[in-house]
Each structure stands twice: as C-alpha cells, then as structure tokens.
C-alpha cells in the first residue's frame, strides 16, 4: 500500500518577483492565468513569456468547450513549460495543457492510459483551497454528460508547486471562504478514506486544525483578521492537497458534482452544501473507527461535546459562508433522483473512498435531507 504520493517539488517565495527570477521565466514559457492576476503582479516585469488569459475563453469553472479552445490556442506556441497562476479553473486546465499538444479533451478522456507528459508544469495557486497544485487530477464539466468528471493521470502532476502568499493579497472574502472550506473538505474526506495512511492523516489533520483555528480567529475578530494569516491558509490547503492526492476525496465531492455541473454552483460552495450532511449519514451507519477519531479531534478544536461536533462545525462555517439548502440553488425535487443516478453511474472513483459504502438509496436520502 502506498503511504503517501508526492511527485511535485514544493517551493516557497514571499514575492512573485523572487519566483520569476529564480525560475528564469522567458520565451519557452506559456503562462495560463487571469489578466487581473497577471498585470498587477507580473505585468511590469517585462517577461518574454507567452500568455493565455483564461477568462477570454469563458467564465466559471472549466468546461470541455473552454478547455478545447485553450488547448487549440496553446498548440500554436512552441512552449516547453506551462506556468499556471490561478485558482482551480486555471490549475485544472493547465494540467491538461501539460499532456496535450492539440489533442482534444474527449480524446484524452477516451484513453487515459495513453496520456503522456508533453511539457513541464509549474503551478502557483492564487486561492487557499484547491490543493490541486500537488495532485494529478483535473475536474472538467463535461457539458454533454451534464456532470463534472475527473481526468487522472500520473503524467498530470506538476513538476513544481510554488507557494507565493503575495498572490493572495487581493483575494475577495467570498472566494477565500469557498476555497478554504473546500480545503477543509479535502482534509476531512482524505482522513476518513479507507486509503488514508499515517502519513496522509498527518497532513490532513494538521490542515483541519490550521483552518478551524483560522476561522475561529475570523469569527472573533472579523473578516480582516484573515489577512495576516493567509500564509497559514495557503499552507493548510497544500497540506490537504498532499493528503487527498494520496488518500482521495469521497462522497462529499461525488454528490456535489451534479449540483455544481447543473446549477453552476462554485466548487467549494457545492461541497459545503453537502459536507456535514454526508458526515451525519456516515455516523448513522457506523460510529467507530476513524470517524470517532475525527469527531474527538473536532470536539477539542471546537470546544464542544462529540455529540454536537457537526452542528458546531456548521455554526462556525456559517460565520464564514452562510449555508443554503439545495432548493435555494434552484434544485427541484425531481433533480434529486437525476443527481443520485449521476453519482452512482459517474462517480465510482470517488465513492470508492467513502468511509462506509453508500448505496443509491442512501445518496438519495442525503440529497432529500439537504433539499
């Protein structure tokens, strides 16, 4: 059994200028980013890099249409290295760019085993949630299927994952909230996974502690209290990425994908909508094992009894981002059956990582309770 998988070299720089100099950015590099990120942090450096601004190809999370258009544009360059500077959308697309020299997304999905690394890949996250800089999975909304589906390959790991807290200075609070909650979900799901090991739990539980302590500081002192500790959230997100990159995510992510894919709910928020609902259903099935360890740790962090950890967790998270029932996103009662079918048919890779097995009846029950 693999204890931990860490394929990417992890680097840290206080500023973007230090990174650009050390990595010798130049004409062999293609930077995928957003213009509102690139201009203030890199625009005045006079770098001779190629650039693609993701927002020119569509808004929101990556779709097959967006990705194919960017792959076509990237194929026009002779770049040897992809530099991804952005949040989850940019990072997911960049991983695919690293294994495509013009091949379509559908071509890659058809036969993941034939995927090969075509370019070096360097990833700089600009949110504190994806953890994706150290994983080998890209999530794309396959519009023809009506759900998000992961593309996974050992060739999609970044060669370098680079943490630069300066890039988080302008992160809006709403994006901070959804992305950091996503990191918390990564840490919890990976720690409860049957694939969890002492190594992955070392990173997962530390990420949980750092994120909850940070939220408690924000609850006590206000939104601006996050600014001096953004480095902690960035590192916690990276820890969670290391944990779920080896142990995997599970039913929270699996059940969130139809919601996000159908109603275009941001990834972190759709995970948040499903989060404690899934945990409560795990507890209805089994109360011992790793979930008992998790609940003990949460009770100590939250200062409450084990019996109330999920209610107290919801209360804390609600001060960061108010939680909404599914119907407030536009979900209809009949959608719940469609979502359940999609999860059971399309998300087997994730459902294999559940703390306990969940059948279609249980998945439908979770949706109905959260509706």
N, C-alpha and C positions, 0 to 999 in steps of 0.2 A: 504493500500500500504506500502510495506517495504521501509523504508527510507535509511537504509544502513545495509549491512551484513558484519560482521567482526567476523569470527569464530576463527581465529588464534591469539594466543598471539604473540606480536611483541617484540623482544628483540634486543639489540644493544651491540656489543663488538668491541673494537678497534682492537683486535688481535684474531687469531684462537686459540691460547693457552688459552686465557681467556674463550673462548667459550667451549673448550674441558674440562677444569677443572670444570666450572660451570654446564655443562650438564653431567658430570661424564661418559664420553664415555667409553664403555667396551664391554665385550663378548656378551652381549644381543643386541648389535647394529650391523646393517648391513649398511655400508656406500656405497652408489652408487655415483660415482664421475668419474673423469678422472685422469689418472695416473699423467699427467703433473700438475694437481692441487694438488693432494693428497701429492705427495712426497715432494715438497718444503715447504708446509705449515703444514703438519701433520706427514710426514714420520719419523721425528726424535723424535717424542713424545713417541714412543713405545706403542701405543694404542693396546689393545687386541681385536679390532673390527674385524668383517668380512668385506671384501671389494669386490666390483664388479666394475671393470673399464668399463664404457660404451663403449669405443672405441673398446674393444675386440669383440664386437658383431655387429659392423658396424659403418660407418661414417655418418655424416649429421644428419638430423632431424629424429625423431623416426618413424619407420615403424612397421607394425604389425609383421613382421618376427623378427625384432630386439627385440621388446617388449616380444614376446612369449619366445624367448630364454633366456632372462634375468629373466622372471618370473619362468621359469623352474629351473634356477640356484639358485634363491633366495629361492625356496621351499625346497632346500636341507639343509638350515640352520634352526635353531630354534630361530631366532632372534625375539625380541619383539618390536624393534623400527627401523624404516628406517631413516637414515640420508642422505639427498640429498644435495650434494655440487656440484653445477654446473650451467650451463645455462639452456635454455628452454628444450633441449632434456632430460637432466638428471632429471629436475623437473617434466616434464610430465610423464616420466617412473616411477619415484618414487611414484607419486600419485596412479598409477595403482598397484604398488607393495604393497601399504598400504591396498588395498582392495582385494588382491588375495593371496591365499596360494597354487597356482599352476594352478588355473582356467585360461583358455586361454582368450586372448583379445576378440575373437569373442563371447565367452560365456558371457562376461561382456556386450558387445555391444547389444547382443540379448535381454537382460532384465535388463536395468539399475536399475529398481526398486528393484531388489533383491541384489544389491551391499551392502556389509556391511564392516565396518572398521575392519580389521584383525590385524593391527599393528599400533603403534603410528608413527607419521610422523613429522620429523623436516626438514625444508628446509632452506638452505643457498644459496642465489643467488650469482653467480660469474660474472654476467653481470649487466648492468643497464638498462634492457629493458623488461624483461618478466612480472614483477609484479605478476607473477604466484604463487609466494610464499604465496599469501593470497587469491587465488581463488580455485574453486573446479572443474576446467575443465582441461582436458588433450587432446592435439591435436595430433593425430596419422595419418600418411599417410597409409591409407588402400589400399595397393597395388592392391588388387583385384577389388577395386572400382575406382581406378585411381584418387583419391582426398583425401584431408585431412578432417577428420571428428572428431568432438569433442565428448568426453565421459564426461558426467557430473553426479555428484552425491554429495549429502550433506555429504557423508562419505569420500570424497576425499580432504577435507580441511586439511591443515597442522595443527597439534596441536600447533606447534611453528614455526614462521617465524623469522629468525635470520639474521640481517644485520651486516656484517663484512667488512668494506671497505678495509681492508688489502688484501682480496681476489681479488680485482680489480686492484692491482698494476701492474700485468703483462698483463692486457687486451690489445690485439692489437688494434690499432686505427680503423681498419676496423670492428672489432667485436663491439667496442664501438659505432661506427657510426650506424650500422644496428640495434643494440639493443636499443639504446637511441631513435632513430627515431620510433621504434616500441612502445616505452613507450609514445612518443608524440601522436601517432595514437590512442593508448588506451585512453589517456586523452581526446582527441578531440571527438572520437566516443562516449564515455560514456557520455560526457557533452551534446551532441546533441541527445542522445537517449530519446525516449518517457518515458523510465523508470527512467530517471535522476531525482534526488531529490535535495533539497538544500544541503544535506549532501554530496552526491556524487559529486556535482558540486564544493563544497568547496575543495575537494581533487583534482578533475580533473583540474580545472582552476589554482590551485596553481602549479600542476605538469607542465602544459603548460608554465607558467611563468618561473619556475626554469630551464626548459630545453631550452627554447628560450634564456634566459639570458646567460646560459652557452654556447650555440652555438655562440652568439654574441661575447663573450669573446674569444672563439677559433678563430673566423674569424678575430678578431682584433690582436690577439697575437700569433697565431699559434697553432699547434696540441698539443704541450707540455703544453699549458695553461689549458688543461683539468685535468691534474694530481692533482693539489691542490684542485679541486672541484669535484672529483669523489664521495665523500660522498654526495654532493648535488644531483648528478645524480642518485645515488643509492636510496636516499630517495624519489626523484621525481618519480622514477619508482615504488616504493612501493605505493606512493600516487595514481598513475594511476591505479595500481592493485586494490586498495581498491575501486576506482571509477568504473572500468569496472567489478569488481567482483559482484557489485550490479546492475549497470545500463546496462551492456553488451556492446559488440562491435557489429559492423553492417556491412554495405556493403563493406567497405574497406577490412576488413578481409575476408568476404564471397567471393569477387571477386579475392582476392589474392591466395586463397587456390588452385584452379585449376592450376594457374601459378606455385606455389611452388611444388605442387604434381607431375606435368607433367615434368617440366624442372628443378626441384631441386634447385630452387632459394631460398636463405635463407629467413626465415620468415619475418624478419624486412625489407629486401630489397624488397620482393614482395609486402608487404604492402605499402612501399614508392612508388613503381611503380604505384599503384592505387590511392594513397591518395588524392591529390588535384583534380584529375580527377573526383572522386566521389563528392567532395565538390562543384565543379563547376556545376555539374549536379543537385545537391540539389538546388542550387541557381536559376537554370533555372525554377525550379518548384515552389519554394517558397522562398521569400526574408525576411519574417518577422519571429517573434518568436525567438527561441533560437539561430538560425544561425545568426541573426542580432546581438545578444549579443556577440556571439563568434567572429564575424568579427570586432566589435567595440574593443573588448579586444585585438585581434590580431593586429589591426591597431595601437593601443597605444604602444604595445610591439615592433612592427616593425618600428614605426615612419613613417607610410605611410597612404595614404587615404584608406577608406574602400573599394573603388572600385578596389584597386590593391593588397589587402592582400594576395591572393593566389599566384600571381606572385612573390611578395616579399618573401613569405614563401618558395616557390620553389627556389628562388635565395639564400636564407640563407641556406636551407638544401643542396643545390648544393655545397656549400663550405665544407660541412661535408662529403657528399657522392654524386658524380655525378649521375644524374638521367638518366636512359636509357629508350628508347621506348621499347615496348614489343617485337618487331621483333628482337631486339639485344639479347634477351634471347633465340632465336631460334623459337619463336612463329610464326606459319604460319596463313595466313588469315582464312583457314578453321577451325583452332583451336578455333577461337572466337565464333563460333556457338556451338561447343562442350563445351567450358567453360561456356557459357551462360546457356545451358541446365543443366550442373552440378550445377551451382549456384542455379537455380530455383528449382531443384529437391532435392539437398542435403543440402542446407544451409538455410533452412527456419528458423531455430532457430536464426541465426544472422540477417537475412533480416527483421525479426520482430522488430528489434531495429533501423531500418533506421529512419532518421529524417523525411523523407517523403517516402511513398511507391514507390518502383521501380519495374516496370514490366520487362518482358523479353526483350522487345524492347528497353527499357532504358538501361538495363545492357549491351546488345549488342552494343549500341551506345557508352557507356563508353569504352568498350574494343576497338572499332574501332578508337575512338579518341586518345587513348593511344598507338595504334599499331605502 
